Structure formats: C-alpha cells, structure tokens
Amino acid sequence: MATTRRLNPEKLLLSKWTAAAPRDKEKHFLVVALGRPTPDAAVETVTLEAVYTRRRQTMAWQALRDAGQWLQGWK
C-alpha cells in the first residue's frame, strides 16, 4: 500500500531519491533544480537527475510524496 509523506518543497534541492520500480538501470536520483513560475513563487516542479545515466526528468514535486513510486534517500 502506497503511503504519502510530508515534504517541504523548499528543502528538496540536492535531496536523494530511489525509484521504487527502477527502469533502464535508473534507480538513484538527485534533485538538481526546483521549478518556480517566478522567483518569489512557491515551488511547483522538481528536476531529478539519474545518477547512473545523467538523464533528467521534471515532475510536480508532490509526486515524491508517493512512497509506492519514490523512496527517500538511496536504498
């Protein structure tokens, strides 16, 4: 059963994440950017970079709250 966790989007930069279901040898990720529509606005998106392939993906930061998809830290 997937659970949700509380996260502060302002503190996600450089945090480490593990994909619950890795694909293409991409298991460990690092948050490399926070997306904001304006400099003073709240964080809307995060950009994750795969440690192994350096491929980047951008998604809503709330997706990291789903423990069924993302595990906090490198496991």
PyMOL Python script that loads the backbone (N, CA, C, O; Angstrom):
from pymol import cmd

cmd.read_pdbstr("""\
ATOM      1  N   MET A   1       0.842  -1.184   0.000  1.00  0.00           N
ATOM      2  CA  MET A   1       0.000   0.000   0.000  1.00  0.00           C
ATOM      3  C   MET A   1       0.885   1.243   0.000  1.00  0.00           C
ATOM      4  O   MET A   1       1.794   1.368   0.820  1.00  0.00           O
ATOM      5  N   ALA A   2       0.617   2.143  -0.908  1.00  0.00           N
ATOM      6  CA  ALA A   2       1.405   3.365  -1.019  1.00  0.00           C
ATOM      7  C   ALA A   2       0.943   4.359   0.040  1.00  0.00           C
ATOM      8  O   ALA A   2      -0.254   4.547   0.257  1.00  0.00           O
ATOM      9  N   THR A   3       1.896   4.980   0.682  1.00  0.00           N
ATOM     10  CA  THR A   3       1.578   5.995   1.675  1.00  0.00           C
ATOM     11  C   THR A   3       2.113   7.329   1.188  1.00  0.00           C
ATOM     12  O   THR A   3       2.945   7.391   0.284  1.00  0.00           O
ATOM     13  N   THR A   4       1.622   8.389   1.802  1.00  0.00           N
ATOM     14  CA  THR A   4       2.131   9.710   1.450  1.00  0.00           C
ATOM     15  C   THR A   4       2.943  10.246   2.617  1.00  0.00           C
ATOM     16  O   THR A   4       2.647   9.965   3.779  1.00  0.00           O
ATOM     17  N   ARG A   5       3.951  11.005   2.300  1.00  0.00           N
ATOM     18  CA  ARG A   5       4.805  11.587   3.340  1.00  0.00           C
ATOM     19  C   ARG A   5       4.742  13.099   3.247  1.00  0.00           C
ATOM     20  O   ARG A   5       4.428  13.660   2.197  1.00  0.00           O
ATOM     21  N   ARG A   6       5.042  13.737   4.342  1.00  0.00           N
ATOM     22  CA  ARG A   6       5.077  15.198   4.376  1.00  0.00           C
ATOM     23  C   ARG A   6       6.451  15.659   3.903  1.00  0.00           C
ATOM     24  O   ARG A   6       7.478  15.172   4.374  1.00  0.00           O
ATOM     25  N   LEU A   7       6.455  16.592   2.979  1.00  0.00           N
ATOM     26  CA  LEU A   7       7.707  17.142   2.463  1.00  0.00           C
ATOM     27  C   LEU A   7       7.615  18.654   2.413  1.00  0.00           C
ATOM     28  O   LEU A   7       6.545  19.214   2.176  1.00  0.00           O
ATOM     29  N   ASN A   8       8.733  19.307   2.634  1.00  0.00           N
ATOM     30  CA  ASN A   8       8.819  20.747   2.457  1.00  0.00           C
ATOM     31  C   ASN A   8       9.488  20.967   1.103  1.00  0.00           C
ATOM     32  O   ASN A   8      10.675  20.677   0.956  1.00  0.00           O
ATOM     33  N   PRO A   9       8.751  21.474   0.108  1.00  0.00           N
ATOM     34  CA  PRO A   9       9.340  21.620  -1.232  1.00  0.00           C
ATOM     35  C   PRO A   9      10.543  22.557  -1.269  1.00  0.00           C
ATOM     36  O   PRO A   9      11.384  22.443  -2.161  1.00  0.00           O
ATOM     37  N   GLU A  10      10.636  23.474  -0.322  1.00  0.00           N
ATOM     38  CA  GLU A  10      11.772  24.404  -0.292  1.00  0.00           C
ATOM     39  C   GLU A  10      13.075  23.692   0.071  1.00  0.00           C
ATOM     40  O   GLU A  10      14.155  24.209  -0.216  1.00  0.00           O
ATOM     41  N   LYS A  11      12.993  22.513   0.698  1.00  0.00           N
ATOM     42  CA  LYS A  11      14.196  21.799   1.146  1.00  0.00           C
ATOM     43  C   LYS A  11      14.533  20.586   0.285  1.00  0.00           C
ATOM     44  O   LYS A  11      15.341  19.751   0.691  1.00  0.00           O
ATOM     45  N   LEU A  12      13.931  20.474  -0.892  1.00  0.00           N
ATOM     46  CA  LEU A  12      14.160  19.307  -1.740  1.00  0.00           C
ATOM     47  C   LEU A  12      15.440  19.385  -2.576  1.00  0.00           C
ATOM     48  O   LEU A  12      15.948  18.350  -3.009  1.00  0.00           O
ATOM     49  N   LEU A  13      15.966  20.576  -2.811  1.00  0.00           N
ATOM     50  CA  LEU A  13      17.151  20.713  -3.667  1.00  0.00           C
ATOM     51  C   LEU A  13      18.302  19.877  -3.116  1.00  0.00           C
ATOM     52  O   LEU A  13      18.631  19.957  -1.933  1.00  0.00           O
ATOM     53  N   LEU A  14      18.908  19.077  -3.989  1.00  0.00           N
ATOM     54  CA  LEU A  14      20.028  18.170  -3.700  1.00  0.00           C
ATOM     55  C   LEU A  14      19.640  16.985  -2.812  1.00  0.00           C
ATOM     56  O   LEU A  14      20.514  16.290  -2.292  1.00  0.00           O
ATOM     57  N   SER A  15      18.336  16.750  -2.635  1.00  0.00           N
ATOM     58  CA  SER A  15      17.927  15.568  -1.875  1.00  0.00           C
ATOM     59  C   SER A  15      18.055  14.326  -2.755  1.00  0.00           C
ATOM     60  O   SER A  15      18.026  14.414  -3.982  1.00  0.00           O
ATOM     61  N   LYS A  16      18.197  13.166  -2.106  1.00  0.00           N
ATOM     62  CA  LYS A  16      18.418  11.903  -2.807  1.00  0.00           C
ATOM     63  C   LYS A  16      17.163  11.049  -2.757  1.00  0.00           C
ATOM     64  O   LYS A  16      16.476  10.994  -1.738  1.00  0.00           O
ATOM     65  N   TRP A  17      16.869  10.374  -3.882  1.00  0.00           N
ATOM     66  CA  TRP A  17      15.668   9.558  -4.005  1.00  0.00           C
ATOM     67  C   TRP A  17      15.986   8.245  -4.711  1.00  0.00           C
ATOM     68  O   TRP A  17      16.891   8.178  -5.543  1.00  0.00           O
ATOM     69  N   THR A  18      15.231   7.204  -4.369  1.00  0.00           N
ATOM     70  CA  THR A  18      15.360   5.904  -5.006  1.00  0.00           C
ATOM     71  C   THR A  18      14.025   5.566  -5.655  1.00  0.00           C
ATOM     72  O   THR A  18      12.975   5.675  -5.022  1.00  0.00           O
ATOM     73  N   ALA A  19      14.069   5.158  -6.915  1.00  0.00           N
ATOM     74  CA  ALA A  19      12.847   4.739  -7.606  1.00  0.00           C
ATOM     75  C   ALA A  19      12.402   3.392  -7.048  1.00  0.00           C
ATOM     76  O   ALA A  19      13.213   2.473  -6.927  1.00  0.00           O
ATOM     77  N   ALA A  20      11.116   3.266  -6.708  1.00  0.00           N
ATOM     78  CA  ALA A  20      10.590   2.016  -6.171  1.00  0.00           C
ATOM     79  C   ALA A  20      10.585   0.927  -7.253  1.00  0.00           C
ATOM     80  O   ALA A  20      10.729  -0.256  -6.946  1.00  0.00           O
ATOM     81  N   ALA A  21      10.421   1.327  -8.506  1.00  0.00           N
ATOM     82  CA  ALA A  21      10.438   0.386  -9.636  1.00  0.00           C
ATOM     83  C   ALA A  21      11.427   0.910 -10.677  1.00  0.00           C
ATOM     84  O   ALA A  21      11.016   1.563 -11.636  1.00  0.00           O
ATOM     85  N   PRO A  22      12.721   0.637 -10.507  1.00  0.00           N
ATOM     86  CA  PRO A  22      13.735   1.177 -11.430  1.00  0.00           C
ATOM     87  C   PRO A  22      13.544   0.695 -12.865  1.00  0.00           C
ATOM     88  O   PRO A  22      13.106  -0.428 -13.112  1.00  0.00           O
ATOM     89  N   ARG A  23      13.888   1.582 -13.810  1.00  0.00           N
ATOM     90  CA  ARG A  23      13.835   1.239 -15.234  1.00  0.00           C
ATOM     91  C   ARG A  23      15.138   1.670 -15.886  1.00  0.00           C
ATOM     92  O   ARG A  23      15.697   2.708 -15.534  1.00  0.00           O
ATOM     93  N   ASP A  24      15.616   0.889 -16.819  1.00  0.00           N
ATOM     94  CA  ASP A  24      16.832   1.206 -17.591  1.00  0.00           C
ATOM     95  C   ASP A  24      18.024   1.533 -16.682  1.00  0.00           C
ATOM     96  O   ASP A  24      18.754   2.490 -16.939  1.00  0.00           O
ATOM     97  N   LYS A  25      18.220   0.750 -15.635  1.00  0.00           N
ATOM     98  CA  LYS A  25      19.320   0.921 -14.679  1.00  0.00           C
ATOM     99  C   LYS A  25      19.271   2.255 -13.943  1.00  0.00           C
ATOM    100  O   LYS A  25      20.258   2.654 -13.326  1.00  0.00           O
ATOM    101  N   GLU A  26      18.139   2.946 -13.997  1.00  0.00           N
ATOM    102  CA  GLU A  26      17.986   4.210 -13.303  1.00  0.00           C
ATOM    103  C   GLU A  26      17.257   3.956 -11.984  1.00  0.00           C
ATOM    104  O   GLU A  26      16.034   3.817 -11.947  1.00  0.00           O
ATOM    105  N   LYS A  27      18.026   3.901 -10.920  1.00  0.00           N
ATOM    106  CA  LYS A  27      17.466   3.612  -9.604  1.00  0.00           C
ATOM    107  C   LYS A  27      17.621   4.801  -8.663  1.00  0.00           C
ATOM    108  O   LYS A  27      16.682   5.156  -7.951  1.00  0.00           O
ATOM    109  N   HIS A  28      18.790   5.412  -8.656  1.00  0.00           N
ATOM    110  CA  HIS A  28      19.073   6.518  -7.750  1.00  0.00           C
ATOM    111  C   HIS A  28      18.988   7.858  -8.487  1.00  0.00           C
ATOM    112  O   HIS A  28      19.459   8.003  -9.615  1.00  0.00           O
ATOM    113  N   PHE A  29      18.374   8.824  -7.811  1.00  0.00           N
ATOM    114  CA  PHE A  29      18.153  10.145  -8.403  1.00  0.00           C
ATOM    115  C   PHE A  29      18.521  11.229  -7.409  1.00  0.00           C
ATOM    116  O   PHE A  29      18.487  11.026  -6.195  1.00  0.00           O
ATOM    117  N   LEU A  30      18.874  12.390  -7.957  1.00  0.00           N
ATOM    118  CA  LEU A  30      19.215  13.561  -7.170  1.00  0.00           C
ATOM    119  C   LEU A  30      18.369  14.724  -7.681  1.00  0.00           C
ATOM    120  O   LEU A  30      18.259  14.920  -8.892  1.00  0.00           O
ATOM    121  N   VAL A  31      17.772  15.496  -6.777  1.00  0.00           N
ATOM    122  CA  VAL A  31      17.011  16.680  -7.187  1.00  0.00           C
ATOM    123  C   VAL A  31      18.026  17.767  -7.520  1.00  0.00           C
ATOM    124  O   VAL A  31      18.763  18.222  -6.646  1.00  0.00           O
ATOM    125  N   VAL A  32      18.064  18.184  -8.784  1.00  0.00           N
ATOM    126  CA  VAL A  32      19.071  19.151  -9.226  1.00  0.00           C
ATOM    127  C   VAL A  32      18.496  20.547  -9.471  1.00  0.00           C
ATOM    128  O   VAL A  32      19.256  21.501  -9.637  1.00  0.00           O
ATOM    129  N   ALA A  33      17.160  20.681  -9.498  1.00  0.00           N
ATOM    130  CA  ALA A  33      16.565  22.002  -9.725  1.00  0.00           C
ATOM    131  C   ALA A  33      15.146  22.030  -9.184  1.00  0.00           C
ATOM    132  O   ALA A  33      14.436  21.024  -9.181  1.00  0.00           O
ATOM    133  N   LEU A  34      14.750  23.227  -8.722  1.00  0.00           N
ATOM    134  CA  LEU A  34      13.380  23.475  -8.281  1.00  0.00           C
ATOM    135  C   LEU A  34      12.750  24.420  -9.290  1.00  0.00           C
ATOM    136  O   LEU A  34      13.350  25.431  -9.657  1.00  0.00           O
ATOM    137  N   GLY A  35      11.544  24.098  -9.739  1.00  0.00           N
ATOM    138  CA  GLY A  35      10.865  24.922 -10.740  1.00  0.00           C
ATOM    139  C   GLY A  35       9.855  25.851 -10.108  1.00  0.00           C
ATOM    140  O   GLY A  35       8.979  25.423  -9.357  1.00  0.00           O
ATOM    141  N   ARG A  36       9.986  27.130 -10.420  1.00  0.00           N
ATOM    142  CA  ARG A  36       9.069  28.165  -9.928  1.00  0.00           C
ATOM    143  C   ARG A  36       8.654  29.034 -11.112  1.00  0.00           C
ATOM    144  O   ARG A  36       9.486  29.348 -11.964  1.00  0.00           O
ATOM    145  N   PRO A  37       7.376  29.430 -11.179  1.00  0.00           N
ATOM    146  CA  PRO A  37       6.959  30.301 -12.287  1.00  0.00           C
ATOM    147  C   PRO A  37       7.603  31.686 -12.203  1.00  0.00           C
ATOM    148  O   PRO A  37       7.890  32.293 -13.235  1.00  0.00           O
ATOM    149  N   THR A  38       7.834  32.190 -10.992  1.00  0.00           N
ATOM    150  CA  THR A  38       8.544  33.457 -10.780  1.00  0.00           C
ATOM    151  C   THR A  38       9.477  33.250  -9.590  1.00  0.00           C
ATOM    152  O   THR A  38       9.265  32.329  -8.801  1.00  0.00           O
ATOM    153  N   PRO A  39      10.498  34.079  -9.444  1.00  0.00           N
ATOM    154  CA  PRO A  39      11.454  33.871  -8.349  1.00  0.00           C
ATOM    155  C   PRO A  39      10.836  33.868  -6.948  1.00  0.00           C
ATOM    156  O   PRO A  39      11.342  33.183  -6.059  1.00  0.00           O
ATOM    157  N   ASP A  40       9.762  34.612  -6.738  1.00  0.00           N
ATOM    158  CA  ASP A  40       9.139  34.684  -5.414  1.00  0.00           C
ATOM    159  C   ASP A  40       8.015  33.674  -5.219  1.00  0.00           C
ATOM    160  O   ASP A  40       7.452  33.591  -4.128  1.00  0.00           O
ATOM    161  N   ALA A  41       7.678  32.909  -6.244  1.00  0.00           N
ATOM    162  CA  ALA A  41       6.560  31.971  -6.171  1.00  0.00           C
ATOM    163  C   ALA A  41       6.961  30.679  -5.466  1.00  0.00           C
ATOM    164  O   ALA A  41       8.143  30.401  -5.262  1.00  0.00           O
ATOM    165  N   ALA A  42       5.963  29.910  -5.106  1.00  0.00           N
ATOM    166  CA  ALA A  42       6.204  28.618  -4.466  1.00  0.00           C
ATOM    167  C   ALA A  42       6.747  27.612  -5.477  1.00  0.00           C
ATOM    168  O   ALA A  42       6.544  27.760  -6.682  1.00  0.00           O
ATOM    169  N   VAL A  43       7.428  26.602  -4.986  1.00  0.00           N
ATOM    170  CA  VAL A  43       7.980  25.544  -5.840  1.00  0.00           C
ATOM    171  C   VAL A  43       6.821  24.763  -6.458  1.00  0.00           C
ATOM    172  O   VAL A  43       5.900  24.358  -5.749  1.00  0.00           O
ATOM    173  N   GLU A  44       6.862  24.549  -7.779  1.00  0.00           N
ATOM    174  CA  GLU A  44       5.835  23.771  -8.462  1.00  0.00           C
ATOM    175  C   GLU A  44       6.376  22.440  -8.976  1.00  0.00           C
ATOM    176  O   GLU A  44       5.671  21.432  -8.956  1.00  0.00           O
ATOM    177  N   THR A  45       7.631  22.438  -9.437  1.00  0.00           N
ATOM    178  CA  THR A  45       8.198  21.222 -10.015  1.00  0.00           C
ATOM    179  C   THR A  45       9.601  20.982  -9.473  1.00  0.00           C
ATOM    180  O   THR A  45      10.244  21.882  -8.931  1.00  0.00           O
ATOM    181  N   VAL A  46      10.054  19.750  -9.633  1.00  0.00           N
ATOM    182  CA  VAL A  46      11.446  19.401  -9.328  1.00  0.00           C
ATOM    183  C   VAL A  46      12.024  18.717 -10.560  1.00  0.00           C
ATOM    184  O   VAL A  46      11.305  18.065 -11.317  1.00  0.00           O
ATOM    185  N   THR A  47      13.321  18.870 -10.750  1.00  0.00           N
ATOM    186  CA  THR A  47      14.026  18.170 -11.815  1.00  0.00           C
ATOM    187  C   THR A  47      14.940  17.161 -11.152  1.00  0.00           C
ATOM    188  O   THR A  47      15.826  17.513 -10.374  1.00  0.00           O
ATOM    189  N   LEU A  48      14.705  15.885 -11.480  1.00  0.00           N
ATOM    190  CA  LEU A  48      15.529  14.807 -10.944  1.00  0.00           C
ATOM    191  C   LEU A  48      16.513  14.359 -12.004  1.00  0.00           C
ATOM    192  O   LEU A  48      16.174  14.291 -13.185  1.00  0.00           O
ATOM    193  N   GLU A  49      17.734  14.054 -11.584  1.00  0.00           N
ATOM    194  CA  GLU A  49      18.766  13.549 -12.486  1.00  0.00           C
ATOM    195  C   GLU A  49      19.158  12.154 -12.033  1.00  0.00           C
ATOM    196  O   GLU A  49      19.487  11.941 -10.866  1.00  0.00           O
ATOM    197  N   ALA A  50      19.121  11.199 -12.969  1.00  0.00           N
ATOM    198  CA  ALA A  50      19.536   9.832 -12.661  1.00  0.00           C
ATOM    199  C   ALA A  50      21.038   9.810 -12.455  1.00  0.00           C
ATOM    200  O   ALA A  50      21.786  10.352 -13.269  1.00  0.00           O
ATOM    201  N   VAL A  51      21.482   9.194 -11.385  1.00  0.00           N
ATOM    202  CA  VAL A  51      22.909   9.160 -11.064  1.00  0.00           C
ATOM    203  C   VAL A  51      23.675   8.355 -12.111  1.00  0.00           C
ATOM    204  O   VAL A  51      24.780   8.742 -12.491  1.00  0.00           O
ATOM    205  N   TYR A  52      23.121   7.260 -12.575  1.00  0.00           N
ATOM    206  CA  TYR A  52      23.819   6.362 -13.493  1.00  0.00           C
ATOM    207  C   TYR A  52      23.890   6.916 -14.915  1.00  0.00           C
ATOM    208  O   TYR A  52      24.953   6.890 -15.536  1.00  0.00           O
ATOM    209  N   THR A  53      22.761   7.421 -15.439  1.00  0.00           N
ATOM    210  CA  THR A  53      22.709   7.835 -16.845  1.00  0.00           C
ATOM    211  C   THR A  53      22.754   9.350 -17.051  1.00  0.00           C
ATOM    212  O   THR A  53      22.956   9.813 -18.174  1.00  0.00           O
ATOM    213  N   ARG A  54      22.569  10.122 -15.986  1.00  0.00           N
ATOM    214  CA  ARG A  54      22.506  11.588 -16.044  1.00  0.00           C
ATOM    215  C   ARG A  54      21.275  12.108 -16.795  1.00  0.00           C
ATOM    216  O   ARG A  54      21.199  13.297 -17.104  1.00  0.00           O
ATOM    217  N   ARG A  55      20.317  11.231 -17.087  1.00  0.00           N
ATOM    218  CA  ARG A  55      19.073  11.668 -17.726  1.00  0.00           C
ATOM    219  C   ARG A  55      18.255  12.471 -16.715  1.00  0.00           C
ATOM    220  O   ARG A  55      18.187  12.122 -15.537  1.00  0.00           O
ATOM    221  N   ARG A  56      17.643  13.537 -17.190  1.00  0.00           N
ATOM    222  CA  ARG A  56      16.842  14.394 -16.309  1.00  0.00           C
ATOM    223  C   ARG A  56      15.369  14.260 -16.635  1.00  0.00           C
ATOM    224  O   ARG A  56      14.975  14.054 -17.783  1.00  0.00           O
ATOM    225  N   GLN A  57      14.561  14.386 -15.579  1.00  0.00           N
ATOM    226  CA  GLN A  57      13.114  14.401 -15.754  1.00  0.00           C
ATOM    227  C   GLN A  57      12.535  15.436 -14.800  1.00  0.00           C
ATOM    228  O   GLN A  57      12.992  15.581 -13.666  1.00  0.00           O
ATOM    229  N   THR A  58      11.523  16.151 -15.275  1.00  0.00           N
ATOM    230  CA  THR A  58      10.867  17.170 -14.471  1.00  0.00           C
ATOM    231  C   THR A  58       9.459  16.699 -14.161  1.00  0.00           C
ATOM    232  O   THR A  58       8.757  16.183 -15.031  1.00  0.00           O
ATOM    233  N   MET A  59       9.054  16.883 -12.911  1.00  0.00           N
ATOM    234  CA  MET A  59       7.714  16.472 -12.495  1.00  0.00           C
ATOM    235  C   MET A  59       7.252  17.356 -11.346  1.00  0.00           C
ATOM    236  O   MET A  59       8.044  18.096 -10.761  1.00  0.00           O
ATOM    237  N   ALA A  60       5.969  17.274 -11.028  1.00  0.00           N
ATOM    238  CA  ALA A  60       5.432  18.001  -9.878  1.00  0.00           C
ATOM    239  C   ALA A  60       6.096  17.459  -8.618  1.00  0.00           C
ATOM    240  O   ALA A  60       6.261  16.247  -8.480  1.00  0.00           O
ATOM    241  N   TRP A  61       6.476  18.334  -7.707  1.00  0.00           N
ATOM    242  CA  TRP A  61       7.182  17.897  -6.500  1.00  0.00           C
ATOM    243  C   TRP A  61       6.311  16.966  -5.659  1.00  0.00           C
ATOM    244  O   TRP A  61       6.840  16.144  -4.912  1.00  0.00           O
ATOM    245  N   GLN A  62       4.994  17.079  -5.764  1.00  0.00           N
ATOM    246  CA  GLN A  62       4.090  16.242  -4.978  1.00  0.00           C
ATOM    247  C   GLN A  62       4.216  14.763  -5.324  1.00  0.00           C
ATOM    248  O   GLN A  62       3.844  13.913  -4.515  1.00  0.00           O
ATOM    249  N   ALA A  63       4.736  14.435  -6.516  1.00  0.00           N
ATOM    250  CA  ALA A  63       4.915  13.031  -6.908  1.00  0.00           C
ATOM    251  C   ALA A  63       5.882  12.314  -5.969  1.00  0.00           C
ATOM    252  O   ALA A  63       5.783  11.100  -5.794  1.00  0.00           O
ATOM    253  N   LEU A  64       6.813  13.049  -5.364  1.00  0.00           N
ATOM    254  CA  LEU A  64       7.779  12.442  -4.443  1.00  0.00           C
ATOM    255  C   LEU A  64       7.124  11.999  -3.136  1.00  0.00           C
ATOM    256  O   LEU A  64       7.726  11.243  -2.373  1.00  0.00           O
ATOM    257  N   ARG A  65       5.920  12.452  -2.871  1.00  0.00           N
ATOM    258  CA  ARG A  65       5.213  12.065  -1.650  1.00  0.00           C
ATOM    259  C   ARG A  65       4.676  10.637  -1.728  1.00  0.00           C
ATOM    260  O   ARG A  65       4.333  10.057  -0.698  1.00  0.00           O
ATOM    261  N   ASP A  66       4.596  10.065  -2.920  1.00  0.00           N
ATOM    262  CA  ASP A  66       4.054   8.714  -3.100  1.00  0.00           C
ATOM    263  C   ASP A  66       5.132   7.671  -2.813  1.00  0.00           C
ATOM    264  O   ASP A  66       6.039   7.462  -3.619  1.00  0.00           O
ATOM    265  N   ALA A  67       5.021   7.025  -1.665  1.00  0.00           N
ATOM    266  CA  ALA A  67       6.018   6.024  -1.264  1.00  0.00           C
ATOM    267  C   ALA A  67       5.962   4.777  -2.137  1.00  0.00           C
ATOM    268  O   ALA A  67       6.878   3.956  -2.087  1.00  0.00           O
ATOM    269  N   GLY A  68       4.924   4.616  -2.926  1.00  0.00           N
ATOM    270  CA  GLY A  68       4.838   3.498  -3.857  1.00  0.00           C
ATOM    271  C   GLY A  68       5.716   3.696  -5.079  1.00  0.00           C
ATOM    272  O   GLY A  68       6.032   2.731  -5.775  1.00  0.00           O
ATOM    273  N   GLN A  69       6.120   4.945  -5.354  1.00  0.00           N
ATOM    274  CA  GLN A  69       6.969   5.254  -6.503  1.00  0.00           C
ATOM    275  C   GLN A  69       8.358   5.714  -6.107  1.00  0.00           C
ATOM    276  O   GLN A  69       9.330   5.408  -6.797  1.00  0.00           O
ATOM    277  N   TRP A  70       8.468   6.450  -4.995  1.00  0.00           N
ATOM    278  CA  TRP A  70       9.743   7.044  -4.604  1.00  0.00           C
ATOM    279  C   TRP A  70      10.054   6.763  -3.144  1.00  0.00           C
ATOM    280  O   TRP A  70       9.180   6.879  -2.284  1.00  0.00           O
ATOM    281  N   LEU A  71      11.300   6.392  -2.864  1.00  0.00           N
ATOM    282  CA  LEU A  71      11.786   6.167  -1.519  1.00  0.00           C
ATOM    283  C   LEU A  71      12.795   7.272  -1.213  1.00  0.00           C
ATOM    284  O   LEU A  71      13.663   7.567  -2.034  1.00  0.00           O
ATOM    285  N   GLN A  72      12.682   7.876  -0.043  1.00  0.00           N
ATOM    286  CA  GLN A  72      13.590   8.964   0.312  1.00  0.00           C
ATOM    287  C   GLN A  72      14.959   8.397   0.657  1.00  0.00           C
ATOM    288  O   GLN A  72      15.065   7.427   1.407  1.00  0.00           O
ATOM    289  N   GLY A  73      16.004   9.003   0.107  1.00  0.00           N
ATOM    290  CA  GLY A  73      17.375   8.513   0.303  1.00  0.00           C
ATOM    291  C   GLY A  73      17.739   7.484  -0.737  1.00  0.00           C
ATOM    292  O   GLY A  73      16.921   7.148  -1.594  1.00  0.00           O
ATOM    293  N   TRP A  74      18.952   6.981  -0.675  1.00  0.00           N
ATOM    294  CA  TRP A  74      19.410   5.948  -1.607  1.00  0.00           C
ATOM    295  C   TRP A  74      19.381   4.624  -0.880  1.00  0.00           C
ATOM    296  O   TRP A  74      20.105   4.419   0.095  1.00  0.00           O
ATOM    297  N   LYS A  75      18.551   3.740  -1.353  1.00  0.00           N
ATOM    298  CA  LYS A  75      18.361   2.427  -0.718  1.00  0.00           C
ATOM    299  C   LYS A  75      18.967   1.336  -1.568  1.00  0.00           C
ATOM    300  O   LYS A  75      18.908   0.163  -1.201  1.00  0.00           O
TER     301      LYS A  75
END
""", "prot")
cmd.dss("prot")
cmd.show_as("cartoon", "prot")
cmd.util.cbc("prot")
cmd.orient("prot")
